[in-house]
Amino acid sequence: MYERIPGLRRRGFLAATTGAAALTLVGCGGGTDDTADRGDGGDGDTPKRGGRLRAAFAGGGASETLDPHLANLFADVARAKALYDKLADYGDDLSAEPRLATGWEADKTLARWRVTLREATFHDGRPVTAEDVLYSYRRIADPKQAFRAKASLEPIDLDASRATDERSIEFVLKRPTAEFPNVLAAFGAYIVPSGAKDFDTAPIGSGPFRFVSFAPGRSAVFRRHDAYWDGAPHLDELEFVVANEESARVNALLGGQVEYAHELNPTTARAHEGRGQIEIVRLRNSAMQAFCMKTDRAPFDDKRVREAFFLIADRQELVDGALSGAGEVGNDLFGKGYEYYAADLPQRAQDLDRARALLKQAGAENLKVTLNTSAVAAGFTEAAGIFRDQAAKAGVTIDVKMGSKDSYWSDILDNGTLCCYRSGAMPIEAHISQRLLTDSTTNATKWRHKDFDALYQQAQSTRDKTERAAVYERMQRRLYAEGGFLVWGFADWILGTARNVRGVATKAPANSLDWARFDKVWLA
């Protein structure tokens, strides 16, 4: 017997199957009630049909592919979501919202879930079926491949899962998973037609745009899919242009060669904001900025040293200096503003006297430590220098060591003791499962505690959402007190658009449903 889980987000289950009006029910995705959040300034602009929008992204060179299961770069993901759909996606607060799925229901054990598909068609007219879903997930889970969503789909027993009819799937899980909708929304978990293999020359999806052409490392052109289940896009065509240097993207926008430029730096935004040439869009809370302390080795195997470092940080100075003010302060927890975030914990402030006292208690006076950083991400080298100066005031000597842009992320996963770190948006549950459990594959802080693992399993086995939220808060209180992530800020993700571009979401963190949502954009 399958039951709806009390309190689980089910926004959009009653949405109609056509048009933007369907999504006025769910508060996202292009309904007429949220135009002020989509860049039209609330001036009453009516969506206009037609035209080609050109969007500039940093790319991946000649190795680029349109295989949605290999999407890693922002350009890959933006192209993938134009061509394909997932069963669910993440809303502005990173909770799962239905897309190709109209709903999901769990049995009493939370280890079997029934998912129902909406009526949708692929670009060649075939209906999207349960068999297409199972083919897509089994392809992603292929042990011989390194597809993006493989780890996220791990809870599913795909051998036991089955189609119960053309538009219903029974997913059998390896263990109780209350947050199973997050699996359906996982990055890279796109649905492709059963048997699909030819992704770079004839890709067929169910997304809002159809394939026209693709030149790896240069451009991709897509055309409106008139039969799209969520309403046909306003644009006739969408072109993705590769421009790896930020200056090239900005100059193309200023020169009228593109209408949308992805990933601008704060200095650029400040120079052009309010000047009338282009529009600047800031997506808040898009990227966690942190220092990562290895909790399994000296000096950070002593929680007093970790607490001292929490108190050394002047977060506002880090945001102002490393992010040029384009962000807000963090509180040593991931996911500010997201579902389940422990917002009631007091905001930490710098307390150098208390930090020095803790270091003395730990026998770590005159501590010297190496901080690994790199130019791999905006603000990393600046943050390292600022924190070095802050630590000196507490008697701590930090040696800043520059690492390779090409190998930084793999280098710092297991090596060193302290490093610069950032993360894009994801559900708090996913952050915990991927980074903070004993067997997590990207556990950069080496946080390994069996009682913490048990709390995660308790949360996943808890049907009632209020009770589940209480478990997540308990876990976050533990991390706030003695975890390994010194989360000092959350950076804005900055976009630039031409003045005639409308419909760009302003409240959607990068990686969420309404980010790069070109089917809801129009040219005024």
N, C-alpha and C positions, 0 to 999 in steps of 0.2 A: 504494500500500500504506500503510495507516494503522497507526501503532504507538503504544503507550502510552509516554509520556515517562518515563524512569526518574526516580524521586524526586519526580515531580509529585504534589501532594496529591490523593488520590482518595478521601478519607473519605466513606463513605456510599454508595458504588456498590453494595454488597451489601445495603443496607438493604431490608427488606421493604416492601411497598407500603401497609401499613395499620398504624395505631396507634403509640402512643408507644414501644412496645418496639422498633420499627424503629430508632430513633435511639439506643438504648443502644450501638449499634455505633460511632457516630461521636463520642460524647462531647459532644453538644450537642443542644439542641432539645427537651428535655422527657423524656428517658428516666428510668427509675427510679433510675439510678445517680448522678444529679447533683442530687438534691433539696436537698442542703445548699447548693448554689449558687443555689437558686431561692427563697430567702426563707422556707422552712418551718422553719429553725433545726435541721433534722435531727431533729425531734421525732416523726417517723414519721407525720405527717399523710398520709392517703390522699386523692388528688384526688377532689373531690366535684362531681357534676354539677348544673347548674342555676343560676338567678339571672341578674341583669343587673349588669354592672360598668360604672360611669360613670367615664370618664377625662377629665380637664381638661387641655387644651392651649391655648397661645397660637395664635390663628388669623389668617386673612388677610382678614377682613371679607366684605362682600357679593360680592367677586370670587372667593371660594373655588370650587373645582371638584373633582369626584371623578375627573377625567381623570388616570390614574396617570402618564401621560407628562409631565404638567405639575407633578408633585409637587416642591415646593421647600422648603416649611416642614416642620418636624417633624410637625405635625398632618397635613399632606398625606400624608407618607410613612407615618405610622402607619395612616391610613385605607386607603392603597393596599395595604399589605402584609396588611391584614385581608381585602381583597376579591380580591387578585390574587397571582400568583406570578411569580418570575423563573426563568430556567433555572438560575441559581446564586446564591448569596449569600455574604456575607463572614462567616467564623467569628470567634471571639473574638480570634484573632491576625491577622485581616484577610486570611487566605488564602481562596481560593474553595472553596466546598463545594457539591455538587450539590443542586438542588431539583427543578424540573420535568425537568431533565436527569438521566439515570441515569449518564451517563459522557460522556467526550470523548476523542478520539484524534487525533493529528496525523500527517501524512505526514512523510517524511524532510526536507522543506524547511521545515517549520513554517509553511507558508503555506496549507495546506489542512487543515481540521479537520472530523472527522465527529462530530456530536453526536446522541446517542440519547435520546429522550424516554421518561419513565415513562408508565404507564397512569394518566391523570388525566382528570377531567371538569370541564367548566364547570358553573356553577350551573343551567343549563337542560338538563343531561344530555348535551350534545354532548361528544365526546372532544376533548382538546387534541391538535392535530396539527402537523406540520411547517409546513403552510400558515399556521396561526395565528401561528407564530413568525416566519415571513418577513413576513407582513402587519404584525405589530407592529413589527419592526425597520425595515421600509421606511417605516412611518408616522413613527417617531421620526426617521428620517433625512431626512424631507421638507425640502428647502431653504427652503420658504416658512414653515416653522414653527420655533419656538424651544423644542424639547423638551429636557428635562434631559439625557438620555443621548446626545444627538446626537454630541457630541465623542467620547464613549467608544466609540461604534460606528464611528467613522471608519475604523479599519483594515479593515473588512469591505467587500468588493466585493459589494454586494447584488444587482447585476444578474447577476453570474456565479454567485452562491450559489443552491442549489436543494434542493428536497425529493427525496430518493432513494426514500423510501417514506413511509407515513403518519406514522411516528414516527422518521424519521432525516433529518438535514439535513447537506448538505455545504457548509460555509462556505469560500468562497474569499477569501483575504486579499490586501491590496495589498503586503504585505511579511511576512517571517518574524516571528512573534509568539509567543514561548514562553509568555508570560503571558496567552494568549487567554482562559483561564477568568475572568480579571478583567473582561474585556469582557462576558461573560455575566452577571456579578454586578453590573454597573455600576448606580449609583444611577439609578433611573427606568426601567430596561430591563424593564418588566413585560410579560407576555404577555396580550394581549386576543384575543377571538375575531375571526377574519377578517371584515372589513367593519364592525366595531364603531364606532359614532359617538356613540350616545346615552349619555353617561357620567353625567350629573347627575340623570336621572330613572329610568333603567332600566339601571344598569351590571351587566354580567355578567362575572365573573371565574372563576378556579379556586381562589381562596383559601379560608381556613377559615370565613369568614362571608359570608352573603348580604346583599344590599341590602334595607332596609326603608324608610328615609326619609332625606331630606337637606334641611336648611335652611341655606344658605350663611351663614357667620359666626355660626351659633348652635349647631347640633347635627347629628349623623348617627347613625342607629340601624341596626345590623346584627344578623342572626340566624344562629345556628349552621348550618353546612353539614355535614349528617350524612355525606355521601359524600366528605368531604375525604380526599385521598390519604394525608395524614400523620396521619390519625386525627381524628375529630370533636372540636371544642373542648369543654372542660368547661362553659363558660358557655352559657346559653341565648341571651343577648343581650349586645351590646356597644354602649354609647352614648358617642360623643365629644361633649364639651361644650366650647365655646369660652369661655375666660376669659383675656383678654390680659394682665391685670396679675397678677404673681406673688402679691400679697396676696390677690387674689380666689380664686386656685387654692388657696392655703393655707387660707383661711377656709372655702371649700367643703368641703375635706377634713376640717377640724376640726369643721365643723357637720354632717357626714354627708350632704351633698348629692352628693359624689363619693367614689369609693374609690381613685382614682389621680390624682396631681397631677404633671405633667411640669415639669421645669426649675425647681427651687427654688434659691435662692441660699444660699451657705455660712452666712450669718448665721441664716437660717431653720432650716437643718439643725442648727446648733449649739444653737439655742434649744429644739428639740423632740427631739433624739436622746436615746434612753434615758429619756424622761419617761413613756412608756406610752400616750400618746394616739394617736400615729401611728408608723409605721415609716419610717425614712429609709434609702434605698438609694443607695449611691455607686458609680457606674460609673467605674472608674479608667481613666486614660489615654484619655479621650474627646476632649479638645480641646487641641491644641498651642497654647501661648501664646508669642509671639515679638515681637521687633522686627525689622523688615524694612529692610535697608540696600540702597539702589540702587547696584549695583556698576558702573554705566556712567557715573557722574558724581561730581564732587568732593563731599565728601572721600573717599567710599567706593570710588572707582575705584582707590585705593591699598590693597592687601591688608593692609598694615601697620596702617592705620587700622581696618580691619575686625577684625583680630586684637586690637587695643587695646580695641575695644568689647566683644569677647568677654570680655576680662579685667577690664573695668570692672564687669561685672554680678555682683552678689551674688544668686545665684539663690534661695537659701533666703529671703532677705529679701523678694524679689519674690513668692514663693509665699505666705509668711506674710502679707504686707501686701496684695497685690492679690487674692489668692484666699482670704484668711482661713484659710490653711493647708489648704484643700481641694484638694490636688493634690500633685505631687512635682516635684523639680527636673528640668530638661532639660539636654541636653548639646550643643546647637546642631545637632541632627539631628531630623528628623521621624520619628514612628512608634515611640516607645519601647514595647517589648513586642510589636511586630508582626513578622510574618515578614520575614526578611532584615535586621532592624535590627542595626547594627554595635555590639553591646553591649560589645565588648572595648576600645573606645577609653577612655582615662582621663577621669574626670569633671573637667571644668573647674571651677576655683575662682577667686575674685577675686584678682587680683594687680595692685594699683595701681602699684607701682614698675615692673613690666614694661610696663604699659599706657603710663605716662608716657614710658618710654624709646622705645617703638615710635612714639608720636606725635612725639617729638623727631626720630627718624630720618626720619620722613615729612615733616618740616617743618610739622607741624600742631600745634605748641604753641599754647596759648591758643585752641584750636579752638572755634568757635561753630557750632551746628547746630540746625535746627528739627525737633522731633519732632511729627508729626501724630498726633492721637488723637481719640477721640470716645466718647460714651456709648453707642455702637452695640452694644457687647458688655460683659458684666460684667467688671470689673477693669481695663479699658483706661485709664481716667483715673487710677486709683490706681497702675497700673504706670508710667505716664508720669511721675508725680510722684516716685515712688521712684527711678526710674532717673535722673532729673534730678539728684537729690541725690547719688546714687552717682557720677555723672559729674563732678560738681563737685570731688570729692575727687581726681580725676585731672587737674584743670585744664581740664576741658571744660565750656563753658557750653551748656546745652540750653534752648531756648525752646519750651515746650509750646504747641501750637496746637490749639484745639478745632475739630473739623469737624462737619458736619451728619450726623445719624443716618441721614437718608434717602439721602444720596449718598456716604457715606464710602467704601464699597468701590470704587466707580467712580473717585472722586477720587484715591485713593491708588495705584491700579494703575499709572498712568504718571507721576503728578506727585509732587513733593517729593523728599526724599533719605532720610528716616528716618520710619518710622511703626509704630504698634501693629498687630499682626496675630494672627489665630488661624485654626485649621483644625480641622474635625471629622475623624473617623476615615476613612481610606481606605488601600488598599495602598500600600506604599512605592513600588512601581513606578508607580502612578497619580500619586502626588505628584510624582515625577520627570518623568513624561511631560507632565503638565498645567502644571507650574510652573517647570521647570528646564532645558528644552531651548530652543534658539534660537528655534524657532517656536511655543513654548507660548503659548496664548492668555491665560493668567493668570500670566505670568512677572513677579511683582511685584518681585523683586530684580534684574531685568534681567540675570540670569546667562546669558550667551551664550558658549559655548565649543564649537567644532566638535569638539575631541577628547573633550569630555564627551558630546556628542551621539553620537559614534562608539562610546563605551563603552556607551551605552544600547542602540544597535542591536546591539552585540556580545552584550549580555545577552539581548536578545530573539531572537537567532539561536543561542543556546547551549542544546542539548537537555538536558545533564546538569545537574541542579539544584544539585549541590555546586559545579560550575564556575560556574554562573550566580550563585550566592550570592557567590562570590569577586569577580565583576565588580561586583556591587552594593556590596560592602564597599569596593572600591577607589574607587568613585564617592563613597561617604559619607566616606571619609578625606579626599578632596579638599574636600568641602563643610565638613567639620569644621575643616580648616586655613584655608580662605579663602573660604567661601561667604558669602552675604548674609543668611541667616536666623540671628539670634541667638535661639535657642530656649531660653528661660529656664525653662519649666515645662510641665507637662501637667495640665490641670484635671480634677477629678472632674465627672461629670455627675450631678446630684442629683435623685432622685425621692422622692416621698412616697406612702405607701399607707396605707389603713385597716388596722387590726390583723388583720382577718379575711381579708386578701388573701394568697394563697399562689401560688408558682410564678413569681415575678418573677425573672428572671435577674440575678445580681449581678456577673457577670464579663464581660458583653457591653458593649463600648464603644457609645456612641450611634452610630447608622447601621449597626450590624452586625446579623446575622441574628436574634439572640435579644433585641435591644433592641425594646421595644414588641411583644413576642411574646404577644399576648393569647389566642391559641389554646391556650397552655400554662398559663394562669392560672386559678385557681379561688377560690371564696369558701368559707372554712372555716365 
